[in-house]
Amino acid sequence: MHERSILIVDDELLIRDLLYDYFNSQGWKTAIAENGEKALQILDEREVDLVLSDIRMPTMDGLVLTEQIKESHPDIPVVLMTGYPSVETAVSALRSRVVDYVTKPFNINQLYKIVEAQVSSEEDHQENSDE
């Protein structure tokens, strides 16, 4: 079993640091990006099991980022976070094929369970398709 990896994308330094520290403490290989452009660059350079991204960011929002990830890395699941939840945003997120939509402020333990369950499910799917 390989070391699990996550890419955290958020323009808020405090959120990035919090999530980086938490996932590292849980044994995850963690990368961070402050915007969508940097996130895409990281995805081109390394393997990532899941992307956890804010929706509202300058220059490229999380929905556009998700669309670009799905074009170039269709197997990477994306979980979107937002401090500005709305039905319209949730519908857009689901149409973009995100695996989950989390509102801020979030409970970090619940967020971790969402991410853990998604990556475990992906690993199970890959193991079954390898057989």
DSSP file (Angstrom, degrees, kcal/mol; ACC not computed):
  #  RESIDUE AA STRUCTURE BP1 BP2  ACC     N-H-->O    O-->H-N    N-H-->O    O-->H-N    TCO  KAPPA ALPHA  PHI   PSI    X-CA   Y-CA   Z-CA
    1    1 A M              0   0    0      0, 0.0     2,-0.1     0, 0.0     3,-0.1   0.000 360.0 360.0 360.0 130.5    0.0    0.0    0.0
    2    2 A H        -     0   0    0      1,-0.1     2,-0.3     3,-0.0     3,-0.0  -0.399 360.0 -88.4 -83.8 162.3    1.4    3.4   -1.0
    3    3 A E        -     0   0    0     -2,-0.1    -1,-0.1     1,-0.1     2,-0.1  -0.519  49.2-117.1 -67.9 130.2    1.5    6.5    1.2
    4    4 A R        -     0   0    0     -2,-0.3    25,-3.4    23,-0.2     2,-0.4  -0.415  32.4-160.7 -72.0 145.0   -1.7    8.4    0.7
    5    5 A S  E     -a   29   0A   0     23,-0.2    44,-1.3    -2,-0.1    45,-0.9  -0.970  10.4-173.9-133.6 146.0   -1.4   11.9   -0.7
    6    6 A I  E     -ab  30  50A   0     23,-2.3    25,-2.6    -2,-0.4     2,-0.5  -0.986  15.9-147.6-137.1 144.4   -3.6   14.9   -0.8
    7    7 A L  E     -ab  31  51A   0     43,-2.3    45,-3.0    -2,-0.3     2,-0.5  -0.970  15.7-159.6-112.4 120.8   -3.4   18.3   -2.5
    8    8 A I  E     -ab  32  52A   0     23,-2.8    25,-2.5    -2,-0.5     2,-0.5  -0.886   7.5-172.0-103.2 124.3   -5.0   21.1   -0.5
    9    9 A V  E     +ab  33  53A   0     43,-2.9    45,-2.7    -2,-0.5     2,-0.3  -0.953  24.6 132.8-122.7 113.4   -6.0   24.2   -2.5
   10   10 A D        -     0   0    0     23,-2.0     6,-0.1    -2,-0.5    47,-0.1  -0.953  48.8-143.7-158.9 138.3   -7.1   27.3   -0.6
   11   11 A D  S    S+     0   0    0     -2,-0.3     2,-0.7    45,-0.3    23,-0.1   0.605  82.3  90.1 -80.0 -10.2   -6.3   31.0   -0.8
   12   12 A E     >  -     0   0    0      1,-0.2     4,-2.4    -3,-0.0     3,-0.2  -0.789  66.2-156.1 -90.4 115.6   -6.6   31.4    3.0
   13   13 A L  H  > S+     0   0    0     -2,-0.7     4,-2.9     1,-0.2     5,-0.2   0.877  91.7  55.9 -56.5 -42.3   -3.2   30.7    4.6
   14   14 A L  H  > S+     0   0    0      1,-0.2     4,-2.4     2,-0.2    -1,-0.2   0.909 109.8  44.8 -60.2 -44.2   -4.8   29.7    7.9
   15   15 A I  H  > S+     0   0    0     -3,-0.2     4,-2.7     2,-0.2     5,-0.3   0.931 113.3  50.6 -65.9 -46.1   -6.9   27.0    6.3
   16   16 A R  H  X S+     0   0    0     -4,-2.4     4,-2.8     1,-0.2    -2,-0.2   0.939 113.5  45.4 -56.5 -48.3   -4.0   25.7    4.2
   17   17 A D  H  X S+     0   0    0     -4,-2.9     4,-2.7     2,-0.2     5,-0.3   0.913 112.8  50.4 -63.8 -43.7   -1.8   25.5    7.3
   18   18 A L  H  X S+     0   0    0     -4,-2.4     4,-2.3    -5,-0.2    -2,-0.2   0.947 116.0  41.0 -58.9 -50.4   -4.5   23.9    9.5
   19   19 A L  H  X S+     0   0    0     -4,-2.7     4,-2.8     2,-0.2     5,-0.3   0.885 113.9  53.3 -68.4 -38.8   -5.2   21.2    6.9
   20   20 A Y  H  X S+     0   0    0     -4,-2.8     4,-2.3    -5,-0.3     5,-0.2   0.956 112.7  43.9 -58.7 -51.2   -1.6   20.7    6.0
   21   21 A D  H  X S+     0   0    0     -4,-2.7     4,-2.2    -5,-0.2    -2,-0.2   0.908 115.2  49.0 -61.9 -42.7   -0.7   20.1    9.7
   22   22 A Y  H  X S+     0   0    0     -4,-2.3     4,-1.0    -5,-0.3    -2,-0.2   0.954 113.8  43.1 -65.5 -50.5   -3.7   17.8   10.3
   23   23 A F  H  <>S+     0   0    0     -4,-2.8     5,-2.4     1,-0.2     3,-0.5   0.887 113.4  52.8 -66.8 -36.9   -3.2   15.6    7.3
   24   24 A N  H ><5S+     0   0    0     -4,-2.3     3,-2.0    -5,-0.3    -1,-0.2   0.920 106.2  53.9 -59.8 -42.6    0.5   15.3    7.9
   25   25 A S  H 3<5S+     0   0    0     -4,-2.2    -1,-0.2     1,-0.3    -2,-0.2   0.730 105.2  55.2 -66.1 -20.3   -0.1   14.3   11.5
   26   26 A Q  T 3<5S-     0   0    0     -4,-1.0    -1,-0.3    -3,-0.5    -2,-0.2   0.332 126.5-100.3 -92.8   6.0   -2.4   11.5   10.1
   27   27 A G  T < 5S+     0   0    0     -3,-2.0     2,-0.3     1,-0.3   -23,-0.2   0.615  75.0 141.5  89.4  13.2    0.5   10.2    7.9
   28   28 A W      < -     0   0    0     -5,-2.4     2,-0.7    -6,-0.1    -1,-0.3  -0.637  57.0-123.1 -88.0 145.1   -0.6   11.7    4.6
   29   29 A K  E     -a    5   0A   0    -25,-3.4   -23,-2.3    -2,-0.3     2,-0.4  -0.812  42.7-161.4 -81.2 118.0    1.9   13.1    2.1
   30   30 A T  E     -a    6   0A   0     -2,-0.7     2,-0.3   -25,-0.2   -23,-0.2  -0.895  20.8-178.3-118.9 131.0    0.5   16.6    1.8
   31   31 A A  E     -a    7   0A   0    -25,-2.6   -23,-2.8    -2,-0.4     2,-0.3  -0.920  12.7-156.9-119.0 150.0    1.0   19.3   -0.9
   32   32 A I  E     -a    8   0A   0     -2,-0.3     2,-0.3   -25,-0.2   -23,-0.2  -0.947  10.3-175.9-128.9 150.4   -0.6   22.8   -0.7
   33   33 A A  E     -a    9   0A   0    -25,-2.5   -23,-2.0    -2,-0.3     3,-0.1  -0.996  20.9-151.2-142.0 142.1   -1.4   25.4   -3.3
   34   34 A E  S    S+     0   0    0     -2,-0.3     2,-0.3   -25,-0.2   -25,-0.1   0.516  81.7  14.5 -90.6  -5.6   -2.8   28.9   -2.8
   35   35 A N  S  > S-     0   0    0      1,-0.1     4,-1.9    22,-0.1     5,-0.1  -0.971  82.4 -97.6-158.9 171.1   -4.6   29.0   -6.2
   36   36 A G  H  > S+     0   0    0     24,-0.5     4,-2.4    22,-0.4     5,-0.2   0.865 116.6  55.3 -64.2 -38.9   -5.8   26.9   -9.0
   37   37 A E  H  > S+     0   0    0      1,-0.2     4,-1.9     2,-0.2    -1,-0.2   0.929 109.9  46.1 -61.6 -45.4   -2.9   27.5  -11.3
   38   38 A K  H  > S+     0   0    0      1,-0.2     4,-2.4     2,-0.2    -1,-0.2   0.884 110.4  55.2 -63.9 -38.7   -0.4   26.3   -8.7
   39   39 A A  H  X S+     0   0    0     -4,-1.9     4,-2.4     1,-0.2    -2,-0.2   0.922 107.4  48.6 -60.8 -44.9   -2.6   23.3   -8.0
   40   40 A L  H  X S+     0   0    0     -4,-2.4     4,-1.5     1,-0.2    -1,-0.2   0.883 109.9  52.7 -64.1 -37.6   -2.5   22.3  -11.7
   41   41 A Q  H  X S+     0   0    0     -4,-1.9     4,-0.8     2,-0.2    -1,-0.2   0.929 109.8  48.1 -62.0 -45.5    1.2   22.7  -11.8
   42   42 A I  H >X S+     0   0    0     -4,-2.4     4,-1.9     1,-0.2     3,-0.9   0.906 108.5  54.4 -62.0 -42.0    1.6   20.4   -8.7
   43   43 A L  H 3< S+     0   0    0     -4,-2.4    -1,-0.2     1,-0.3    -2,-0.2   0.816 106.5  52.1 -63.8 -30.1   -0.7   17.8  -10.3
   44   44 A D  H 3< S+     0   0    0     -4,-1.5    -1,-0.3    -3,-0.2    -2,-0.2   0.699 114.3  44.1 -75.4 -19.0    1.5   17.7  -13.4
   45   45 A E  H << S+     0   0    0     -3,-0.9     2,-0.3    -4,-0.8    -2,-0.2   0.704 119.3  19.6-100.2 -23.5    4.6   17.1  -11.2
   46   46 A R  S  < S-     0   0    0     -4,-1.9     2,-0.3    -5,-0.1    -1,-0.2  -0.967  76.4 -99.8-148.2 161.2    3.4   14.5   -8.7
   47   47 A E        -     0   0    0     -2,-0.3     2,-0.4    -3,-0.1    -3,-0.1  -0.646  37.6-174.7 -82.3 135.5    0.8   11.8   -8.1
   48   48 A V        -     0   0    0     -2,-0.3   -42,-0.2    -5,-0.1     3,-0.1  -0.993  22.8-156.3-133.6 138.5   -2.0   12.8   -5.8
   49   49 A D  S    S+     0   0    0    -44,-1.3     2,-0.3    -2,-0.4   -43,-0.2   0.775  79.3   3.0 -83.5 -27.8   -4.8   10.6   -4.4
   50   50 A L  E     -b    6   0A   0    -45,-0.9   -43,-2.3    26,-0.2     2,-0.5  -0.988  59.3-140.0-159.1 146.6   -7.3   13.4   -3.8
   51   51 A V  E     -bc   7  78A   0     26,-2.4    28,-2.9    -2,-0.3     2,-0.6  -0.956  11.8-167.8-111.7 129.2   -7.7   17.2   -4.2
   52   52 A L  E     +bc   8  79A   0    -45,-3.0   -43,-2.9    -2,-0.5     2,-0.4  -0.962  23.5 173.8-115.1 110.9   -9.4   19.2   -1.4
   53   53 A S  E     -bc   9  80A   0     26,-2.6    28,-2.9    -2,-0.6   -43,-0.2  -0.928  33.5-127.0-129.7 144.0  -10.1   22.7   -2.7
   54   54 A D  E     - c   0  81A   0    -45,-2.7    28,-0.2    -2,-0.4     3,-0.1  -0.440  19.2-143.7 -70.8 156.4  -11.9   25.8   -1.7
   55   55 A I  S    S+     0   0    0     26,-1.8     7,-3.0     1,-0.2     2,-1.0   0.907  83.2  61.8 -88.3 -51.9  -14.5   27.1   -4.2
   56   56 A R        +     0   0    0     25,-0.3   -45,-0.3     5,-0.2    -1,-0.2  -0.661  67.7 136.9 -85.4 105.3  -14.0   30.9   -3.9
   57   57 A M        -     0   0    0     -2,-1.0   -22,-0.1    -3,-0.1     2,-0.0  -0.983  54.6 -99.3-141.5 151.2  -10.5   31.8   -4.9
   58   58 A P  S    S+     0   0    0      0, 0.0     2,-2.5     0, 0.0   -22,-0.4  -0.337  98.2   5.8 -69.5 156.3   -9.1   34.6   -7.0
   59   59 A T  S    S+     0   0    0    -24,-0.1     2,-0.4   -23,-0.1   -24,-0.1  -0.254 137.1  27.3  67.4 -47.3   -8.2   34.1  -10.7
   60   60 A M  S    S-     0   0    0     -2,-2.5   -24,-0.5     4,-0.0   -23,-0.1  -0.923  77.9-149.1-143.4 115.6   -9.5   30.5  -10.8
   61   61 A D     >  -     0   0    0     -2,-0.4     4,-2.4     1,-0.1    -5,-0.2  -0.276  32.7-101.2 -80.1 172.1  -12.3   29.3   -8.6
   62   62 A G  H  > S+     0   0    0     -7,-3.0     4,-2.4     1,-0.2    -7,-0.1   0.780 119.6  56.6 -64.5 -28.6  -12.6   25.7   -7.4
   63   63 A L  H  > S+     0   0    0     -8,-0.3     4,-2.1     2,-0.2    -1,-0.2   0.922 110.1  43.8 -70.0 -43.2  -15.3   24.8   -9.9
   64   64 A V  H  > S+     0   0    0      2,-0.2     4,-2.2     1,-0.2    -2,-0.2   0.911 113.5  52.5 -65.4 -41.8  -13.1   25.8  -12.8
   65   65 A L  H  X S+     0   0    0     -4,-2.4     4,-2.7     1,-0.2    -2,-0.2   0.926 108.0  51.4 -58.1 -45.3  -10.2   24.0  -11.2
   66   66 A T  H  X S+     0   0    0     -4,-2.4     4,-2.7     1,-0.2    -1,-0.2   0.920 108.3  51.2 -59.2 -44.8  -12.3   20.9  -10.9
   67   67 A E  H  X S+     0   0    0     -4,-2.1     4,-1.4     1,-0.2    -1,-0.2   0.912 112.2  46.6 -59.2 -42.6  -13.2   21.0  -14.5
   68   68 A Q  H  X S+     0   0    0     -4,-2.2     4,-2.2     2,-0.2     5,-0.3   0.877 111.6  51.0 -69.3 -36.9   -9.6   21.3  -15.5
   69   69 A I  H  X S+     0   0    0     -4,-2.7     4,-3.6     1,-0.2     7,-0.2   0.928 108.8  51.8 -63.5 -43.8   -8.6   18.4  -13.1
   70   70 A K  H  < S+     0   0    0     -4,-2.7    -1,-0.2     1,-0.2    -2,-0.2   0.804 110.5  49.8 -64.8 -28.7  -11.3   16.2  -14.6
   71   71 A E  H  < S+     0   0    0     -4,-1.4    -1,-0.2    -5,-0.2    -2,-0.2   0.919 125.7  23.9 -73.1 -44.9   -9.9   16.9  -18.1
   72   72 A S  H  < S+     0   0    0     -4,-2.2    -2,-0.2     1,-0.2    -3,-0.2   0.723 138.8  23.9 -97.6 -22.6   -6.3   16.2  -17.4
   73   73 A H    ><  +     0   0    0     -4,-3.6     3,-1.9    -5,-0.3    -1,-0.2  -0.525  67.0 168.6-140.1  67.6   -6.5   13.8  -14.4
   74   74 A P  T 3  S+     0   0    0      0, 0.0    -4,-0.1     0, 0.0    -1,-0.1   0.695  73.0  58.3 -62.5 -20.0  -10.0   12.2  -14.5
   75   75 A D  T 3  S+     0   0    0     -6,-0.1    -5,-0.1     2,-0.1    -6,-0.0   0.543  81.1  98.3 -88.0  -6.0   -9.3    9.6  -11.9
   76   76 A I  S <  S-     0   0    0     -3,-1.9   -26,-0.2    -7,-0.2     2,-0.1  -0.725  71.7-136.1 -86.2 118.7   -8.4   12.1   -9.1
   77   77 A P        -     0   0    0      0, 0.0   -26,-2.4     0, 0.0     2,-0.4  -0.438  16.4-151.8 -71.3 147.6  -11.4   12.7   -6.8
   78   78 A V  E     -c   51   0A   0     19,-0.3    21,-2.7   -28,-0.2    22,-0.9  -0.981  10.4-167.3-124.5 130.9  -12.1   16.3   -5.8
   79   79 A V  E     -cd  52 100A   0    -28,-2.9   -26,-2.6    -2,-0.4     2,-0.4  -0.977  16.2-152.2-112.2 127.3  -13.8   17.5   -2.6
   80   80 A L  E     -cd  53 101A   0     20,-2.2    22,-3.2    -2,-0.5     2,-0.3  -0.802   7.1-162.8-103.6 143.5  -14.8   21.1   -2.6
   81   81 A M  E     +cd  54 102A   0    -28,-2.9   -26,-1.8    -2,-0.4     2,-0.3  -0.916  10.1 179.4-119.4 147.5  -15.1   23.4    0.5
   82   82 A T  E     - d   0 103A   0     20,-2.1    22,-3.5    -2,-0.3   -28,-0.0  -0.991  32.5-163.0-150.0 143.7  -17.0   26.7    0.7
   83   83 A G  S    S+     0   0    0     -2,-0.3    20,-0.1    20,-0.2    -1,-0.1   0.388  95.9  58.1 -94.4  -1.1  -17.7   29.3    3.3
   84   84 A Y  S    S-     0   0    0      2,-0.1    -1,-0.2     5,-0.0     5,-0.1  -0.580  78.0-173.5-128.8  67.4  -20.5   30.6    1.0
   85   85 A P        +     0   0    0      0, 0.0     2,-0.3     0, 0.0     3,-0.1  -0.336  12.3 157.9 -68.6 143.2  -22.9   27.6    0.5
   86   86 A S     >  -     0   0    0      1,-0.1     4,-2.4    -2,-0.0     5,-0.2  -0.975  51.7-115.5-155.1 157.9  -25.8   27.9   -1.9
   87   87 A V  H  > S+     0   0    0     -2,-0.3     4,-2.8     1,-0.2     5,-0.2   0.912 116.9  54.6 -61.3 -41.7  -27.9   25.5   -3.8
   88   88 A E  H  > S+     0   0    0      1,-0.2     4,-2.3     2,-0.2    -1,-0.2   0.912 110.1  45.2 -59.8 -44.4  -26.5   26.9   -7.1
   89   89 A T  H  > S+     0   0    0      2,-0.2     4,-2.6     1,-0.2    -1,-0.2   0.906 112.6  50.9 -67.2 -41.1  -23.0   26.2   -6.0
   90   90 A A  H  X S+     0   0    0     -4,-2.4     4,-2.4     2,-0.2    -2,-0.2   0.919 111.4  47.7 -62.8 -43.4  -23.8   22.8   -4.7
   91   91 A V  H  X S+     0   0    0     -4,-2.8     4,-2.4     2,-0.2    -2,-0.2   0.922 112.2  49.7 -63.6 -44.1  -25.5   21.9   -8.0
   92   92 A S  H  X S+     0   0    0     -4,-2.3     4,-1.5    -5,-0.2    -2,-0.2   0.898 110.5  51.2 -60.6 -40.6  -22.5   23.3  -10.0
   93   93 A A  H  <>S+     0   0    0     -4,-2.6     5,-1.8     2,-0.2    -2,-0.2   0.929 110.7  47.1 -63.3 -45.3  -20.2   21.2   -7.9
   94   94 A L  H ><5S+     0   0    0     -4,-2.4     3,-1.6     1,-0.2    -2,-0.2   0.882 109.5  53.7 -65.3 -37.4  -22.1   18.0   -8.4
   95   95 A R  H 3<5S+     0   0    0     -4,-2.4    -1,-0.2     1,-0.3    -2,-0.2   0.814 103.5  57.4 -64.9 -28.5  -22.3   18.7  -12.2
   96   96 A S  T 3<5S-     0   0    0     -4,-1.5    -1,-0.3    -3,-0.2    -2,-0.2   0.420 119.4-115.0 -81.4   2.6  -18.5   19.0  -12.1
   97   97 A R  T < 5 +     0   0    0     -3,-1.6   -19,-0.3     1,-0.2    -3,-0.2   0.841  53.5 167.0  67.8  36.7  -18.3   15.5  -10.7
   98   98 A V      < -     0   0    0     -5,-1.8   -19,-0.2     1,-0.1    -1,-0.2  -0.505  36.7-137.7 -73.1 153.8  -16.9   16.4   -7.3
   99   99 A V  S    S+     0   0    0    -21,-2.7     2,-0.3     1,-0.2   -20,-0.2   0.709  79.2   1.6 -87.9 -20.5  -17.2   13.5   -4.8
  100  100 A D  E     -d   79   0A   0    -22,-0.9   -20,-2.2    -7,-0.1     2,-0.4  -0.986  55.9-145.1-161.3 163.5  -18.3   15.8   -1.9
  101  101 A Y  E     -d   80   0A   0     -2,-0.3     2,-0.4   -22,-0.2   -20,-0.2  -0.984  21.3-170.9-137.1 116.0  -19.1   19.4   -1.0
  102  102 A V  E     -d   81   0A   0    -22,-3.2   -20,-2.1    -2,-0.4     2,-0.3  -0.912  12.9-139.8-118.5 135.7  -18.2   20.6    2.5
  103  103 A T  E     -d   82   0A   0     -2,-0.4   -20,-0.2   -22,-0.2   -22,-0.0  -0.730  32.0 -94.0 -95.9 144.7  -19.2   23.9    4.1
  104  104 A K  S    S+     0   0    0    -22,-3.5     2,-0.1    -2,-0.3     3,-0.0  -0.754 105.4  51.4 -93.6 145.9  -16.9   26.0    6.2
  105  105 A P  S    S-     0   0    0      0, 0.0     2,-0.3     0, 0.0    -2,-0.1   0.518  88.0-177.7 -73.1 142.6  -16.5   26.1    9.1
  106  106 A F        -     0   0    0     -2,-0.1     2,-0.7    -4,-0.1    -2,-0.1  -0.704  34.7-113.6-107.8 158.7  -16.0   22.4    9.0
  107  107 A N     >  -     0   0    0     -2,-0.3     4,-2.6     1,-0.1     3,-0.3  -0.844  26.8-146.7 -86.8 118.6  -15.4   19.8   11.7
  108  108 A I  H  > S+     0   0    0     -2,-0.7     4,-2.4     1,-0.2    -1,-0.1   0.832  96.0  53.1 -62.1 -33.4  -11.9   18.6   10.8
  109  109 A N  H  > S+     0   0    0      2,-0.2     4,-1.9     1,-0.2    -1,-0.2   0.894 111.1  46.2 -68.7 -38.6  -12.6   15.1   12.0
  110  110 A Q  H  > S+     0   0    0     -3,-0.3     4,-2.1     2,-0.2    -2,-0.2   0.905 112.2  51.0 -68.0 -40.8  -15.7   14.8    9.8
  111  111 A L  H  X S+     0   0    0     -4,-2.6     4,-2.4     1,-0.2    -2,-0.2   0.921 109.1  51.4 -60.6 -43.6  -13.7   16.3    6.9
  112  112 A Y  H  X S+     0   0    0     -4,-2.4     4,-3.2     1,-0.2     5,-0.2   0.903 107.7  52.3 -60.5 -41.7  -11.0   13.7    7.5
  113  113 A K  H  X S+     0   0    0     -4,-1.9     4,-2.6     2,-0.2    -1,-0.2   0.893 108.9  50.7 -62.7 -39.3  -13.6   10.9    7.5
  114  114 A I  H  X S+     0   0    0     -4,-2.1     4,-2.0     2,-0.2    -2,-0.2   0.945 114.9  42.4 -61.7 -48.8  -14.9   12.1    4.1
  115  115 A V  H  X S+     0   0    0     -4,-2.4     4,-2.5     2,-0.2     5,-0.2   0.933 115.3  49.4 -64.9 -47.0  -11.5   12.2    2.6
  116  116 A E  H  X S+     0   0    0     -4,-3.2     4,-2.5     1,-0.2     5,-0.2   0.913 111.6  48.9 -59.2 -45.5  -10.4    8.9    4.1
  117  117 A A  H  X S+     0   0    0     -4,-2.6     4,-2.2    -5,-0.2    -1,-0.2   0.888 111.5  49.7 -63.9 -39.4  -13.6    7.1    2.9
  118  118 A Q  H  X S+     0   0    0     -4,-2.0     4,-2.1    -5,-0.2    -2,-0.2   0.923 113.3  44.4 -67.2 -43.6  -13.2    8.5   -0.6
  119  119 A V  H  X S+     0   0    0     -4,-2.5     4,-2.5     2,-0.2    -2,-0.2   0.893 113.5  51.0 -69.7 -38.7   -9.5    7.4   -0.9
  120  120 A S  H  X S+     0   0    0     -4,-2.5     4,-2.5    -5,-0.2    -1,-0.2   0.908 110.5  49.8 -62.1 -41.6  -10.3    4.0    0.6
  121  121 A S  H  X S+     0   0    0     -4,-2.2     4,-2.3    -5,-0.2    -2,-0.2   0.894 111.0  49.0 -64.1 -40.9  -13.1    3.6   -1.9
  122  122 A E  H  X S+     0   0    0     -4,-2.1     4,-2.5     2,-0.2    -2,-0.2   0.906 111.1  50.1 -64.3 -41.8  -10.8    4.5   -4.8
  123  123 A E  H  X S+     0   0    0     -4,-2.5     4,-2.5     2,-0.2    -2,-0.2   0.916 111.2  48.7 -63.2 -43.0   -8.2    2.1   -3.6
  124  124 A D  H  X S+     0   0    0     -4,-2.5     4,-2.4     1,-0.2    -1,-0.2   0.910 111.2  50.5 -61.9 -42.6  -10.8   -0.7   -3.3
  125  125 A H  H  X S+     0   0    0     -4,-2.3     4,-2.0     1,-0.2    -2,-0.2   0.913 111.8  47.2 -62.1 -44.0  -12.0    0.1   -6.8
  126  126 A Q  H  X S+     0   0    0     -4,-2.5     4,-1.3     2,-0.2    -2,-0.2   0.893 111.3  50.8 -66.9 -39.9   -8.5    0.0   -8.2
  127  127 A E  H  X S+     0   0    0     -4,-2.5     4,-0.7     1,-0.2     3,-0.2   0.914 111.6  48.0 -63.0 -42.3   -7.7   -3.3   -6.5
  128  128 A N  H  < S+     0   0    0     -4,-2.4     3,-0.4     1,-0.2    -1,-0.2   0.852 111.2  49.6 -68.2 -34.0  -10.9   -4.9   -7.8
  129  129 A S  H  < S+     0   0    0     -4,-2.0    -1,-0.2     1,-0.2    -2,-0.2   0.710 106.2  58.0 -77.8 -18.3  -10.2   -3.7  -11.4
  130  130 A D  H  <        0   0    0     -4,-1.3    -1,-0.2    -3,-0.2    -2,-0.2   0.680 360.0 360.0 -80.0 -18.1   -6.6   -5.1  -11.1
  131  131 A E     <        0   0    0     -4,-0.7    -1,-0.2    -3,-0.4    -2,-0.1   0.476 360.0 360.0 -77.8 360.0   -7.9   -8.6  -10.4
